[in-house]
Structure formats: structure tokens, C-alpha cells
Amino acid sequence: MHTLAKQQIVLASGNKGKLAEFDQMLTAFNIEVLPQNQFNVTEVAETGTTFVENAIIKARHAAEITGKAAIADDSGIEVDALQGQPGIYSARYSGPGATETTNYLKLLDALQGETLRSARFQCVLVYMRHAKDPTPIICQASWEGTINHAPQGEQGHGYDPVFIPQGFDCSAAELTREQKNAHSHRGKALELLVSAMKAQGIISSNNITGGHQ
């Protein structure tokens, strides 16, 4: 039986956790998701002031260097008591040399004594067919919850240990990958992206190689 060659899309990230999430969702459509560092694409300066701008900057950069279609994700956490901060600065919230741990510890410190602890993760995904694509696909989704008083759990990444998702009594770092993908900002944005890619004929249900839609 003739097997269709896999369509390759570059992910504008070297984050292994993100790569696994994208690959899990798109492999069923005969799409191979490749990390940008496989093509020696360096990180680009995120000079935008919104998640959308930064995602476009990253996708365009990856498409330009590799000559392939690219997907970029820009995400972060917005905390109501901090007027939406850290927002687009989530990954570098605790300054130069920031780590996931120093970031969420700074957040807990900023909320010490605060009763308003509502927050949400935001994710914007951008798909560009090529670097000069005038109409990139842009999908956005959020995940509501509250900030806990201390970290819990070993799964996930980023601010997951201090984020209690709406409808759960545990942190995002205590959810299984399946639970997280079904509820998270990135999981929901990925579903929207797959729907949009189907609608535009970029991927087809006929390409399904196994798994569930």
C-alpha cells in the first residue's frame, strides 16, 4: 500500500514538553512536527507587546530560516490582582537567568496576603505556510483558575505547580497529560488550530494514520 509522505511543520520552540503536545495532536493527520533547533534556528527576540505579535514573530522567523511551514505558540499567565501580569513576560518574570521555579516563587511572593487570586493561562497559536504568509491562522484559548499559596505536584511545566484549574481541587502539575490536554489553554488552542487547518484544506481527514480525531 502506498504511504503518503508525512507533511513536515516546524515548531518555533525547542521545548520538549510543547513538542510532545503538538506531535501527539498532529501525528494522526500524517504531520511530523519538528523542533526548530533541528534546523539550527536560534531563538528570536520577542519584541511584541501582545501574545499574538510574539507568536507571529516566532513563526515567521522559523519559516524564514527553514523554508517550511511553521507553528509558534506564545503563552503565559495573567493574574487579576497584578493587573494581568506577568502576561507576555511570564517566562522571564523573575529577571535575567529566570527559571520556572524562581518565576512561580516570585509570583507567590507578589500575592502574599492577597485574597483575590483568580488567574488564567493564555495561549496563542500561529500557523504560517511560509515566511511571507499574509493570512496566518491565529487561534487563542484560555484556562481559568486560581493561584495556590504553595506549589504542588511534579508534572507539567511553568506555573503549573501553583495553578489550580477551575473545576479541580489539585494543581495543574498534578493532572495526567490526558487531563491537561483536554482542559488546558494549549490543548484547546490546538483543537481550534486543527479545525482551522481542516477547514482550509491544509490537513484532511483522509490523511488520518491512526488514533482519534
N, C-alpha and C positions, 0 to 999 in steps of 0.2 A: 504494500500500500504506500502511495506517495505521501510523504510527510511535508507539510508546509514549513518553510524555513521560519524560524522564530523572528518576530519583529523586535528589534533592539531599541530600547529607550534608555537614555542616560538619566540617572538620578543625581541632581545637583547637590550631593551630600556624600560624605564618607561615613556617616553614622550607621553602624551595623544594625542597630535596632530599627531605624527607619527603613533601611534597605530590606530587612526581613518582612516588615509590614507591607511594603509596596509589592514585593515579589510574591508574597502569599496571595495578594488580591488579584494581581495581573497575570500570573503564570497560567491560570485557567484559560486565558484568552490568547495563548501562544505568544505571549510577550515576555521577553527577557529584560529584566531591569538590571542595569549595570551601574556601579558606583562611579562617580566622576574621577576618583583618584586612579582608577584603572587606566585612564587616558591621560594621566598626569595633569589633570585640571586642578589648578590651585584655587583656594578659597578666594572669592571676590569680595571687595569692600561693600558692606550693606549700608549704602548711603541714603536709602529711602527713609521716610518718616511714617510709613504705614507697612503692615504685613504684605499688602498687595504689591507695593513698589519693590520691596526687598525680594519677594518671590520672583517677580519678573526679571529683576537684575540677575538673580542667580540662574534662572532657567536660560536666559539669553546668553549668558557667559558660557554655560556648559554646552549649549547648542553651537555656539560660535567656534569653540575650540575643537569639539569632536566632529562637527558636521552631521550630527544625528539629532533626532527629536529628543527633547529633554523635559523632565518634570522637576519642579522645585517646590519645596514646602517652606513656608515661613510660619512659625507658630510661637506662642508664648502664653503667659498667664496674666490676666487682668484682675486686680484686687480693688474692690469698690472703695474700701477705706483709704486706699492710696491713690484715689482718682485715676484708676486704670493702670497704674504702674504695677510691675515692671514693664508690661507690654512688649514692644518690639525689642526692648533691651534685656529680656528675660535671661538669655544665655550669658550675658556679661554683666548682670546686675551687681555682683559684688566686686566689680572692678577688674583691673589687669590680673591675669592669672586665675580668673574665676573658675570654680569647679561647681558641679551640680550641688555638692554638699554646702559649700560656702554661700551659694546663691540662696538655697532654701533656709539656711540658718539666718542670713541677713533678713529674709522675709519674715521669719518668725520673730526676730528682734524688733522689726519695724511695727509689728502688730501686737507687741506686748501690751497687755491691759486693754486691748481693743475688743469691743463686743461685736461690732459689725465685721463679720469675717467672710461674707459672700465673695465669690470669685468665679472666674470661668477661664478655661483654656480656649484659645482661638487657634484655628488652623486655616491658612490659605494655601491652596494648591494651584499651581500654574503649569499648563502643558503647552509647549511651543513646538510646532512642527519643524521649525528651523529658526535661526537667529533673527531673521527679519520678519517673522510671522506677525502680520498686522492685527490678527484677531486671535490671540492666545485664549485657551479655555481657562477660565478662572472659577474656582469653587471655594466656598467658605463654609465652615461649620464651627460650632462651639460646644462646650461641655460644661454645664453648670455645676457648682458645688460650693464647698466652704473650706477655709484653711484651718487645719487642725492646730492644736497647741504644741504638738511634738511629732517628729517623724515616726512612721510605722511602715513595716513591710520591706521586702528585699527585691521585689520585681520592678519592672518599668525603669524609667529614667527621668531626669529633670526634676520637676517639682512633685512628681507622683507621690513620694512618701508623706507629704504634708497636705495633699489634696483629698478631701472626702467628697466623692461624686454624689450628686443628688440621687436619692433612692437607695444609697448604700450606707452601711454603718462601719465601713472599713476604708482604708486609703486606696488610692489608685494603684499603689505599689503592692497591694495585697490581692489584686484581681488576677485571674488567669488571663493569658493572652487572648483567649476567645472572648471572655467577658469584656476586656478592654477594647478589642477591635469592634465589638458590637455597639459600644456606647460612646467611645472616645471621639473627640473633635477630629482627629486624623482619620479614624475609621469611617466616620460619617462623611467627611470631605472626600475620601477615596471612593465611597459609593456614588457620590454625586459626580465625581470625575469619570468613573466607569460608565455611568448613564449618559453623560455628555459625549464621551468618546464613541459610544454605540450610536447615539443619535446622529453624529457627524460621519459615521461610517469608518472611523479610524480603527475600531475593533468590531468584530462581528461575532454573533452567537455561533456562527458556523465554524469559527476558529477554536471553539472550546475543546480543550485536550483532556479534560477530566476535572473532577472537583465540582463545587457548587457555584452557581451564579450568585 
